[in-house]
């Protein structure tokens, strides 16, 4: 199954830092989470969206889990 069918990307902007969450749609649980600086958030969110569209769900988690 494609990762974008299994996970939802949520980006929350804050005053001094932002939050990026990857949520498991079936379980409603956070699978991956990062606090990022505002200048990093856009680049990281774009990379996550690209991988969500291209990778299957297991490949996606394996790839991004190492950056958590």
C-alpha positions as CSV (number, residue, x, y, z in Angstrom):
1,X,0.0,0.0,0.0
2,X,1.3,3.5,-0.8
3,X,2.4,5.5,2.2
4,X,0.0,8.3,1.4
5,X,-2.9,5.9,1.9
6,X,-1.6,4.7,5.3
7,X,-0.3,8.0,6.8
8,X,-1.3,11.6,7.0
9,X,1.2,14.5,7.2
10,X,0.4,17.3,9.7
11,X,2.4,20.5,9.8
12,X,1.8,22.9,12.7
13,X,3.5,26.3,12.6
14,X,4.6,27.9,15.9
15,X,6.3,31.1,17.0
16,X,9.8,29.8,17.5
17,X,9.6,26.2,16.1
18,X,7.2,24.1,14.1
19,X,5.9,20.5,14.5
20,X,5.8,17.9,11.8
21,X,3.8,14.8,12.5
22,X,3.2,11.7,10.4
23,X,0.0,10.0,11.7
24,X,-1.1,6.4,11.1
25,X,-4.6,6.9,9.6
26,X,-5.9,3.5,10.7
27,X,-4.8,3.8,14.3
28,X,-4.9,7.5,14.7
29,X,-1.5,7.4,16.4
30,X,1.6,9.5,15.7
31,X,4.1,7.3,13.8
32,X,6.8,10.0,13.4
33,X,7.3,13.4,15.0
34,X,9.8,16.3,14.6
35,X,10.2,19.7,16.1
36,X,11.8,21.9,13.4
37,X,13.0,25.4,12.9
38,X,10.8,27.4,10.6
39,X,13.4,27.6,7.8
40,X,13.6,23.7,7.8
41,X,9.9,22.9,7.9
42,X,9.0,23.6,4.3
43,X,11.9,21.6,2.8
44,X,11.2,18.7,5.1
45,X,7.5,18.7,4.5
46,X,8.0,18.7,0.7
47,X,10.4,15.7,1.0
48,X,7.9,13.8,3.2
49,X,5.1,14.5,0.8
50,X,7.2,13.2,-2.1
51,X,8.1,10.1,-0.3
52,X,4.5,9.5,0.9
53,X,3.4,9.5,-2.8
54,X,6.3,7.3,-4.1
55,X,7.1,4.8,-1.4
56,X,5.0,2.0,0.1
57,X,4.1,2.3,3.8
58,X,6.9,0.1,5.2
59,X,9.6,1.7,3.0
60,X,8.5,5.1,4.1
61,X,8.7,4.4,7.8
62,X,12.0,2.6,7.5
63,X,13.5,5.6,5.6
64,X,12.2,8.4,7.9
65,X,12.5,6.6,11.2
66,X,16.2,7.0,11.1
67,X,15.8,10.8,11.2
68,X,13.6,10.9,14.2
